[in-house]
Amino acid sequence: MEENLKYKIAISLIPNIGDILAKRLIAYCGSAEMVFKERKTALEKIPGIGSINAKSVINQTIFDRAEEEVIFIQKNNIIPIFYLDASYPKRLAHCYDSPVMLYFKGHANLNAPKMISIVGTRDATEYGKKVCEKLISDLSPHQVTIVSGLAYGIDICAHKFALENNLPTVCTLAHGLDKIYPAIHTATATKMLGNGGWLTDFTSKTKPDRENFPRRNRIVAGIADATIVIESKTNGGSLITTELANSYGRDVFAFPGRVDDVCSAGCNAIIKQNKAILIQSAEDVIKALGWEESENKKMPKQQKLFVELNAEEEVLVKVIKEKDAITIDDLCLVCQLPMSKVSAMLLTLEFSGVVKSLPGKMYRLN
């Protein structure tokens, strides 16, 4: 295990320094290790830090906790993933508040070509369970990786049906990897380690406190191509995931329900508010995401580069070619396009083999 892992973990443990500020510190100082070796006066000048946060940074006591976590990682076959690592989920990296550190246990490709998050009510009805089962069964020929939160109801149904259909399935957790919550789902979670796994941005010994779940939801929303909502009440946690997915520029799909059904009221509402696309089957999702079209074409990279690009993608590729390598922020500025759109376009171009992502959110032609 690399020597500076403790510094990467430590920066995620600094009080009052979230993921956005942590990345800013690293950008200014050059690396996680250099953040802790920087002078307090220099740290104070970094935008958003100030004297109070600078004092927290130079507090060396967090290294004891970081070193303890390194030992836990080594003993339990945990894979630590830093946000600048090549293995970091590329879709998630495009989200402004993506975690600095992720911890993964299992066997799954977190950059799989097709990933779908499925969320819904904890009080799933028979209708919701049947919809979930049929959806995943019909998605299985496309080898989709299924992401959910291991909660009661639709979440656990999604994981179980994924396993039944031999699809990789990843659960995102609101606590550390030293436990499974709820404990009743431990058997299913254990099966997932063989074809999927457990993912979190929380260190071990973190309890599944209420406030951790909305934070967990940003991973659910950000790591997938799209989020599908199957049954949700008007105040359901699934709607938080929906808002996050929308803010990241990701597609959100929802199955409608009866107008008098409490468990479908949330789905009906987000469809009515144009926050989600109404779907009735897996075929609707496949068509909306263009999977069927891309599978039928099966063209080589050079053909994709010169034949399949739309007008906006051509502009993006031209700018990247001129600059040799460029950050996503500069791309947005030069092309005069919103971050969400550029992120989605880059992801498509990357999967097509046209562009390649580099550390520091830099991109170049492949």
C-alpha positions, 0 to 999 in steps of 0.5 A: 500500500502506498506510503502517502495513503494516510495523508489522503485519508487524513485530508478527508477527516479534517473538521469543517473541511468538506470534499470541495474545500479538500480538493481546493487545498490539494490543488493549491498545495500540489498533493494531500501530503503537501497540504499538511506540510504547508505553513499556516499563513499560506493556508489562510490565504487559500480561498475559503480556508481562513485562520480557523480552518487552517488551524484544523489542517495543521492539527496533527491528531487526525493522523492517528485516526488515519493510520488506524484506518490504513490498518483496517483497510489492509486487514479487510481487503478494502480498496481505497480510491482517491479522487485523482486515481485512475480507478476513481469512478469517472461519472462520479468525478464529474460531480462538483461535490464528489468524495475525496476518498472512497472505500470499496470492497468486492469485485466490480468495475466502478467504471462499467460501460452501463450503470443504473441506480435504482431507488424507491420507497422502503415500504414497497408494495407488490406492484413495486416489487414486480416492476423492479423484478421485470425491469432488472430481468429485461435489463440483464441482456445489456449487462448493466451494473445495478447500484442501490442503497441496501435499504428496506423495500425497493433497494434490497429488491434491486440487489436481490433481483440483480444477483438472480439475473447474474448482474453486478450490483453495488450497494452504497452505504451511509457508514463504514465498511466494518458493518452492514446496516440494516443487519438483516440484509447481511446475507445479500450483501455478502453474496454481492461481494462475489459480483458487485460490492460495497462502496462508501466514503465513510471510514470504519466506526462511522455509525449509520446516523440519519444525516449520513444518508443524504450524503450517501445519496450523492454517490448513488446519483453520481456514479450511474448513467441514470437513476430510476425511481420505483415507488416513492412517497412525497417525502421519500429519501428517493426524491433527494437522490432525484434532485441530486441526479438532476443537479449533476445533469443525469437522466432520471426515470420514474414508474408512475402509479395510481393517483390515489396510491401514497407509495407512488405519489412521489413518482407521479409528482416528479414526472408532473414537475418534469424532474423525471421521465415517465417510463413503463419498461426497461425498453424505455430506458434502453432507448432513452440512453441510446444503448440499443443504437450504440450496440447495433453500430459497433463501429471502430474508434476512428469511425466514431471520431469522424462520423458519429459526433454531433455539432457540439461534440465536434466543437469540444473535440476541436478545442481539446485537440488545439489545447492538447490537454485541457481541464473541464472548467476551461472547456466549459469556458471556451465552449460556452456550455454548462458544466452538466452538459460538458460532463455528459458529453465528455463521458460519452466521448470517453466511452467511445474511445475519443478522449481520455481523462487525466488526473486533475480533471484534465482531458486529451484526445485518445 
